[in-house]
Amino acid sequence: MDMAYVHTAINHFPIILAMLGAAAAIASLVWRRRAVWLYAVATLTLAGLSVYPVRWTGHQAEHSMEDMWYVTRDAIHDHEEAGDRAMWVLLAVGLVSAYAWWRAARYRELSHSRRDEYAPTWLRAVVVLGGLAAAGMVSYTARLSDPILHYSPRLQHPPAPGIPATVRNPGADTLPLPAVAP
């Protein structure tokens, strides 16, 4: 099976989960509802669990993508480096969120006087900041995937009449374009 296809099929899981988890963590600060908090930490935990398969398939896909004439090595390298950093951030956030989830799950066992201890302020702050960092990292990594295929400098084509030509990534392309018959 082609790992580039698998990577493309699963790479949206950590992105969507990190975005939803960060949004829910912020919402839990506003509404102070245990259910919103549980959703936030569960979602961020799942984002942390889903990031490694995405990274692994991305590394496997690199080998097949390097053989494509329209893909630049610089674009792959930048995306890969950002993906590695995003993986470590998501793993850390997932670990903290798993702890917060476990702590919130014990909530029913606590006495009525200690009910607000399921999510102390310091833990809420760490999860919210971590969720925002994870959302930012996966967004940046996803943005760096655009030059691999969507905006590859090797796939530039003449503009439509009346639209000025632009070069999206000047200097990143070092290999000549294939010859095209006029």
N, C-alpha and C positions, 0 to 999 in steps of 0.2 A: 504494500500500500504506500502511496506517495505521502511522505510526511508533510510536504508543503500543504497538501489538501487538508490533512488532519489538523495541522497548526491553524490554518485559516478557519476551520470548522469550530475549534474549541477556544480560540484566543479571546473571544468576547466574554466568556464566563468571568474571569477575574476583573475585567473592566467594568462590566455591569454590576457585579456584586460589590466591588469597591465603591462605586458611585452610589448605589442604593444604601449600602451600609453607612457611608459617611453622611448621607442625607438623613438617614434614620437616627444616627447618633446625635446630630444637631437637633433634630426634632425632639429627641428624648430630653435634651436640655430645656427646650421650650415648654413642652407639655408635662414633663415629669411623670410619664406613664411607664409602668413596669413592662407592659406588653411592647411598647415602642423600643424600650431599651433591650429587651430580649431579641426582638427582630434585628436591631442594629448589631448586637454582638454575634448573633448566629450568622448573619449575612457576612460580616467581616471575617468570621472564622472560616466560612465556606470559601470566601475569596482567597484566604491564605492557603487552604487545601487545594484549590484549583490552579494555583499559579505554577507549581512545579511541572505538571504535565504539559502546560503551555510552553514553558521554557525548554523542556526536553524535546518536544516536537519541533520547536523553533530551531534548536541546534541541529537536529537531524535534517530539517528542511533546508538549512543553509547549504548543505552539500549539493543538493539538486538545483537550488536557485543560482549558485555560482556558475553553473554551466549555461545559463540562459544569457543570450547575447545582450539583452536589454537591461540587465540588472548590474548595477555597479557595486563593487566590493565595499566602497565607502558607505553606501546606504545600508548595506547589510551589517557592517561593523557598528555603525552608530546605533542602529535598532537593537542589535544584540547587546551592546554595552548598557543601553538604557533598560533593556529587558532584565539583565542580570541585577541591576540596582533595584528595579521595581520588585523583582522576586524577593530580595532580602527585606525590603520594606514590608511587603505583603506577608511574608512569613512571620516577621516580628509582630505586626498588627494582628495577624491571625492567632498567634500564641497568646498575646495579651487579651484578645477578645474571647478566646476559649476559656481563659481564667475567669474573666468577667461573667461569661455565660454560666460556668460552673458555680460561681459565687451567687449569681442571681437564681439559679435553680435550687439552691439551698434555702432560699428566702422563706419558703413555707415552714421550714423547721425552726426558724428564729422566733423568739417571743414577740409579742405585739409591741413591746417597747423598743425593739431593735429592728423594726421593719425597714427603715431607710438605709440600713447598712448593706443592703444587697448591691448598692452601687455608690460607694463613697465618692466625694467630689474629686479626689485625686485620680481615681480609676476612670471616672467619666471624662476628665480632662485628657488623660492619656489615650483613651479610645477615640475621642473626637479628633484630637490632633493627629493621631496615627491614621485614622480614617481619611482625614483630609490629605495627609502626606501620601497615602496609598492611592487615593483618587487622582492626585496630581501626577504621581509617578506613572500610573498606567495610562493616563491621558497623554503624557509626553511620549511614552514609548509607542503608543498607537499612532501618534502624529509622525513619529520617525519612520513608521512603516510606509507612509505615503510615497516617498521617493523610490522605494523598491519596485513598485509596479505602477501605481497611479500616476505619478509625476516624474517618472524616470526621464532623465535628460536625453537618453537614447531613443525615447519614444516621442520626442517633440515632433510636431508636424506643422506644416504651414498654417498660419492663422486663416480664419474665414475672412472674406473681403470686408475691409473697413475696420478690422480689429488689429491693433498693433501686436507684433510678435514679441514674446517675452521669453527669457531664459530663466527657468525656475531655480536651477542649481548650477550656476556657472563654475567651471573649474573642477567639478567633482568627477567628470567623465574623462577618463584618460585613454580609452580605447576608441578607435575610429568606428564610425557607423558603417553598417554593411552597405555595399554599393547598391543603389537602386537605379534601375534603367529609367531614363527620362521619358 
